[in-house]
Amino acid sequence: MPMNYHHQLQLLVDILKNQDTEHFGSRDEYAQIERLAKSLLKNKEVQHEVRDMLATIEKYSTDHQTSGQLESLNGEEIQQWIQGIETSEHSFLYPDRLM
């Protein structure tokens, strides 16, 4: 079964949570984040408010790969992305439930 965009978003959140917890991101993680963000940005089903975050996340991953700054993470910003994606997904999947 292919991954739908909800699965891709969950994978993205999992990688970001890992980077935030470890205070480190590997080159492979940044490459995976960039691929996921690009793929999700091409998907018309992805909600508009998530698209803005995805563009920022894609730039974050590209900048870290280019600069080689694998350890300089902004935990507060990562937490905002995680919370934004999770809130958006929750409201999409469970429109009648409050988070």
C-alpha positions as CSV (number, residue, x, y, z in Angstrom):
1,M,0.0,0.0,0.0
2,P,1.5,3.4,-1.0
3,M,1.9,6.1,1.5
4,N,-0.8,8.7,1.4
5,Y,-0.1,12.3,2.5
6,H,-1.3,11.6,6.1
7,H,1.4,8.9,6.4
8,Q,3.9,11.2,4.9
9,L,3.1,14.0,7.4
10,Q,3.3,11.5,10.2
11,L,6.8,10.4,9.0
12,L,7.8,14.0,8.7
13,V,6.6,14.7,12.3
14,D,8.4,11.6,13.6
15,I,11.8,12.7,12.0
16,L,11.3,16.2,13.4
17,K,10.5,14.9,16.9
18,N,13.6,12.7,16.7
19,Q,15.8,15.7,15.7
20,D,14.3,17.8,18.5
21,T,14.9,15.1,21.1
22,E,18.4,14.3,19.9
23,H,19.3,17.9,19.2
24,F,20.9,16.6,16.1
25,G,20.0,15.9,12.5
26,S,21.9,13.6,10.1
27,R,22.4,14.4,6.4
28,D,20.1,11.5,5.6
29,E,17.3,12.9,7.8
30,Y,17.6,16.3,6.2
31,A,17.4,14.7,2.8
32,Q,14.4,12.7,3.8
33,I,12.7,15.8,5.2
34,E,13.4,17.7,2.0
35,R,12.0,14.9,-0.1
36,L,8.9,14.6,2.1
37,A,8.3,18.3,2.1
38,K,8.7,18.6,-1.7
39,S,6.3,15.6,-2.3
40,L,3.7,17.0,0.1
41,L,3.9,20.5,-1.5
42,K,3.0,18.9,-4.9
43,N,0.0,17.2,-3.4
44,K,-3.2,19.3,-3.9
45,E,-4.9,17.5,-1.0
46,V,-2.6,19.0,1.7
47,Q,-4.3,21.8,3.6
48,H,-3.2,25.4,2.9
49,E,-2.0,26.1,6.4
50,V,0.3,23.1,6.3
51,R,1.7,24.1,3.0
52,D,3.2,27.3,4.5
53,M,5.0,25.2,7.2
54,L,6.1,22.7,4.6
55,A,7.8,25.4,2.5
56,T,9.6,26.6,5.6
57,I,10.6,23.0,6.6
58,E,11.9,22.4,3.1
59,K,14.1,25.5,3.3
60,Y,15.3,24.4,6.8
61,S,16.4,21.0,5.5
62,T,18.0,22.5,2.4
63,D,19.9,25.1,4.4
64,H,21.2,22.5,6.9
65,Q,22.3,20.2,4.1
66,T,24.0,23.0,2.2
67,S,25.7,24.6,5.2
68,G,26.6,21.3,6.9
69,Q,25.3,22.7,10.2
70,L,23.9,19.4,11.4
71,E,23.8,20.4,15.1
72,S,22.4,23.9,15.0
73,L,18.7,23.2,15.5
74,N,16.0,25.6,16.6
75,G,13.9,23.4,19.0
76,E,11.2,26.0,19.5
77,E,10.7,26.3,15.7
78,I,10.6,22.5,15.3
79,Q,8.1,22.2,18.1
80,Q,5.9,24.8,16.4
81,W,6.0,22.8,13.1
82,I,5.2,19.6,14.9
83,Q,2.3,21.1,16.8
84,G,1.0,22.9,13.7
85,I,1.0,19.7,11.6
86,E,-0.5,17.6,14.4
87,T,-3.3,20.1,15.0
88,S,-4.1,20.4,11.4
89,E,-4.2,16.6,10.9
90,H,-6.3,16.2,14.0
91,S,-8.9,18.8,12.9
92,F,-8.9,17.1,9.4
93,L,-9.3,13.6,10.6
94,Y,-11.6,14.4,13.5
95,P,-13.5,17.5,12.6
96,D,-16.1,17.2,15.4
97,R,-13.5,16.7,18.2
98,L,-11.5,19.3,20.0
99,M,-7.8,18.6,20.6
